[in-house]
Amino acid sequence: MNQLKNLEIKTINHLGIIAGIIDEIGIVEIINEQLGTNPQEIVSPGIVIKATILNGLGFVSQPLSAEYGFLDNCFVV
């Protein structure tokens, strides 16, 4: 019973699981290797794809494009 005193439970929900799988597979690194990175970029292409995947799976009520300023630097037709 002493072992249960040190037990810590965390809820990571489905987005945490998906983020962990993305990290374990190395998708971010693979995308960055294929597309390359630029020192002027604040966010790498791999991180953008990871955020897009998580956004699509979880934040359906508030997509990234609804964030303040998201479309400021995007070319929108």
PAPAKE-614886 format. One record per residue (C-alpha): residue number from 0; residue in three letters; x, y, z. Coordinates in nm, 3 decimals. Example, Ala and Ser with C-alpha at 12.3 -4.5 7.8 and 13.67 -1.06 7.14 Angstrom:
BEGIN
<r><num>0</num><residuo>ALA</residuo><px>1.230</px><py>-0.450</py><pz>0.780</pz></r>
<r><num>1</num><residuo>SER</residuo><px>1.367</px><py>-0.106</py><pz>0.714</pz></r>
***
This chain:
BEGIN
<r><num>0</num><residuo>MET</residuo><px>0.000</px><py>0.000</py><pz>0.000</pz></r>
<r><num>1</num><residuo>ASN</residuo><px>0.300</px><py>0.233</py><pz>0.048</pz></r>
<r><num>2</num><residuo>GLN</residuo><px>0.361</px><py>0.227</py><pz>-0.327</pz></r>
<r><num>3</num><residuo>LEU</residuo><px>0.024</px><py>0.389</py><pz>-0.390</pz></r>
<r><num>4</num><residuo>LYS</residuo><px>0.124</px><py>0.698</py><pz>-0.192</pz></r>
<r><num>5</num><residuo>ASN</residuo><px>0.383</px><py>0.782</py><pz>-0.459</pz></r>
<r><num>6</num><residuo>LEU</residuo><px>0.143</px><py>0.718</py><pz>-0.745</pz></r>
<r><num>7</num><residuo>GLU</residuo><px>0.073</px><py>1.021</py><pz>-0.962</pz></r>
<r><num>8</num><residuo>ILE</residuo><px>-0.208</px><py>1.021</py><pz>-1.217</pz></r>
<r><num>9</num><residuo>LYS</residuo><px>-0.220</px><py>1.264</py><pz>-1.507</pz></r>
<r><num>10</num><residuo>THR</residuo><px>-0.493</px><py>1.311</py><pz>-1.765</pz></r>
<r><num>11</num><residuo>ILE</residuo><px>-0.350</px><py>1.371</py><pz>-2.111</pz></r>
<r><num>12</num><residuo>ASN</residuo><px>-0.667</px><py>1.314</py><pz>-2.316</pz></r>
<r><num>13</num><residuo>HIS</residuo><px>-0.654</px><py>1.227</py><pz>-2.685</pz></r>
<r><num>14</num><residuo>LEU</residuo><px>-0.452</px><py>1.531</py><pz>-2.794</pz></r>
<r><num>15</num><residuo>GLY</residuo><px>-0.172</px><py>1.446</py><pz>-2.555</pz></r>
<r><num>16</num><residuo>ILE</residuo><px>-0.164</px><py>1.091</py><pz>-2.686</pz></r>
<r><num>17</num><residuo>ILE</residuo><px>-0.153</px><py>1.209</py><pz>-3.048</pz></r>
<r><num>18</num><residuo>ALA</residuo><px>0.118</px><py>1.465</py><pz>-2.966</pz></r>
<r><num>19</num><residuo>GLY</residuo><px>0.321</px><py>1.189</py><pz>-2.802</pz></r>
<r><num>20</num><residuo>ILE</residuo><px>0.283</px><py>0.962</py><pz>-3.104</pz></r>
<r><num>21</num><residuo>ILE</residuo><px>0.386</px><py>1.245</py><pz>-3.337</pz></r>
<r><num>22</num><residuo>ASP</residuo><px>0.697</px><py>1.301</py><pz>-3.123</pz></r>
<r><num>23</num><residuo>GLU</residuo><px>0.776</px><py>0.929</py><pz>-3.099</pz></r>
<r><num>24</num><residuo>ILE</residuo><px>0.747</px><py>0.874</py><pz>-3.475</pz></r>
<r><num>25</num><residuo>GLY</residuo><px>0.955</px><py>1.186</py><pz>-3.539</pz></r>
<r><num>26</num><residuo>ILE</residuo><px>0.716</px><py>1.346</py><pz>-3.786</pz></r>
<r><num>27</num><residuo>VAL</residuo><px>0.835</px><py>1.699</py><pz>-3.702</pz></r>
<r><num>28</num><residuo>GLU</residuo><px>1.197</px><py>1.610</py><pz>-3.772</pz></r>
<r><num>29</num><residuo>ILE</residuo><px>1.111</px><py>1.423</py><pz>-4.094</pz></r>
<r><num>30</num><residuo>ILE</residuo><px>0.914</px><py>1.721</py><pz>-4.228</pz></r>
<r><num>31</num><residuo>ASN</residuo><px>1.190</px><py>1.964</py><pz>-4.129</pz></r>
<r><num>32</num><residuo>GLU</residuo><px>1.450</px><py>1.747</py><pz>-4.305</pz></r>
<r><num>33</num><residuo>GLN</residuo><px>1.242</px><py>1.725</py><pz>-4.622</pz></r>
<r><num>34</num><residuo>LEU</residuo><px>1.140</px><py>2.092</py><pz>-4.639</pz></r>
<r><num>35</num><residuo>GLY</residuo><px>1.438</px><py>2.247</py><pz>-4.466</pz></r>
<r><num>36</num><residuo>THR</residuo><px>1.431</px><py>2.526</py><pz>-4.213</pz></r>
<r><num>37</num><residuo>ASN</residuo><px>1.518</px><py>2.892</py><pz>-4.236</pz></r>
<r><num>38</num><residuo>PRO</residuo><px>1.686</px><py>3.080</py><pz>-3.949</pz></r>
<r><num>39</num><residuo>GLN</residuo><px>1.433</px><py>3.362</py><pz>-3.998</pz></r>
<r><num>40</num><residuo>GLU</residuo><px>1.141</px><py>3.128</py><pz>-3.926</pz></r>
<r><num>41</num><residuo>ILE</residuo><px>0.991</px><py>3.152</py><pz>-3.580</pz></r>
<r><num>42</num><residuo>VAL</residuo><px>0.814</px><py>2.817</py><pz>-3.616</pz></r>
<r><num>43</num><residuo>SER</residuo><px>0.949</px><py>2.527</py><pz>-3.820</pz></r>
<r><num>44</num><residuo>PRO</residuo><px>0.736</px><py>2.357</py><pz>-4.089</pz></r>
<r><num>45</num><residuo>GLY</residuo><px>0.723</px><py>2.038</py><pz>-3.881</pz></r>
<r><num>46</num><residuo>ILE</residuo><px>0.580</px><py>2.221</py><pz>-3.581</pz></r>
<r><num>47</num><residuo>VAL</residuo><px>0.323</px><py>2.388</py><pz>-3.806</pz></r>
<r><num>48</num><residuo>ILE</residuo><px>0.207</px><py>2.046</py><pz>-3.930</pz></r>
<r><num>49</num><residuo>LYS</residuo><px>0.194</px><py>1.909</py><pz>-3.575</pz></r>
<r><num>50</num><residuo>ALA</residuo><px>-0.014</px><py>2.207</py><pz>-3.463</pz></r>
<r><num>51</num><residuo>THR</residuo><px>-0.242</px><py>2.166</py><pz>-3.765</pz></r>
<r><num>52</num><residuo>ILE</residuo><px>-0.301</px><py>1.798</py><pz>-3.686</pz></r>
<r><num>53</num><residuo>LEU</residuo><px>-0.377</px><py>1.869</py><pz>-3.320</pz></r>
<r><num>54</num><residuo>ASN</residuo><px>-0.595</px><py>2.164</py><pz>-3.414</pz></r>
<r><num>55</num><residuo>GLY</residuo><px>-0.795</px><py>1.953</py><pz>-3.655</pz></r>
<r><num>56</num><residuo>LEU</residuo><px>-0.849</px><py>1.681</py><pz>-3.396</pz></r>
<r><num>57</num><residuo>GLY</residuo><px>-0.934</px><py>1.892</py><pz>-3.099</pz></r>
<r><num>58</num><residuo>PHE</residuo><px>-1.013</px><py>2.256</py><pz>-3.135</pz></r>
<r><num>59</num><residuo>VAL</residuo><px>-1.293</px><py>2.226</py><pz>-3.388</pz></r>
<r><num>60</num><residuo>SER</residuo><px>-1.490</px><py>2.506</py><pz>-3.221</pz></r>
<r><num>61</num><residuo>GLN</residuo><px>-1.197</px><py>2.748</py><pz>-3.259</pz></r>
<r><num>62</num><residuo>PRO</residuo><px>-0.973</px><py>2.671</py><pz>-3.557</pz></r>
<r><num>63</num><residuo>LEU</residuo><px>-0.628</px><py>2.827</py><pz>-3.586</pz></r>
<r><num>64</num><residuo>SER</residuo><px>-0.756</px><py>3.060</py><pz>-3.857</pz></r>
<r><num>65</num><residuo>ALA</residuo><px>-0.997</px><py>3.212</py><pz>-3.603</pz></r>
<r><num>66</num><residuo>GLU</residuo><px>-0.708</px><py>3.315</py><pz>-3.377</pz></r>
<r><num>67</num><residuo>TYR</residuo><px>-0.646</px><py>3.689</py><pz>-3.366</pz></r>
<r><num>68</num><residuo>GLY</residuo><px>-0.383</px><py>3.785</py><pz>-3.622</pz></r>
<r><num>69</num><residuo>PHE</residuo><px>-0.349</px><py>3.437</py><pz>-3.775</pz></r>
<r><num>70</num><residuo>LEU</residuo><px>-0.437</px><py>3.556</py><pz>-4.126</pz></r>
<r><num>71</num><residuo>ASP</residuo><px>-0.246</px><py>3.887</py><pz>-4.105</pz></r>
<r><num>72</num><residuo>ASN</residuo><px>0.053</px><py>3.751</py><pz>-4.298</pz></r>
<r><num>73</num><residuo>CYS</residuo><px>-0.133</px><py>3.495</py><pz>-4.509</pz></r>
<r><num>74</num><residuo>PHE</residuo><px>-0.223</px><py>3.542</py><pz>-4.873</pz></r>
<r><num>75</num><residuo>VAL</residuo><px>-0.599</px><py>3.488</py><pz>-4.886</pz></r>
<r><num>76</num><residuo>VAL</residuo><px>-0.789</px><py>3.490</py><pz>-5.215</pz></r>
***
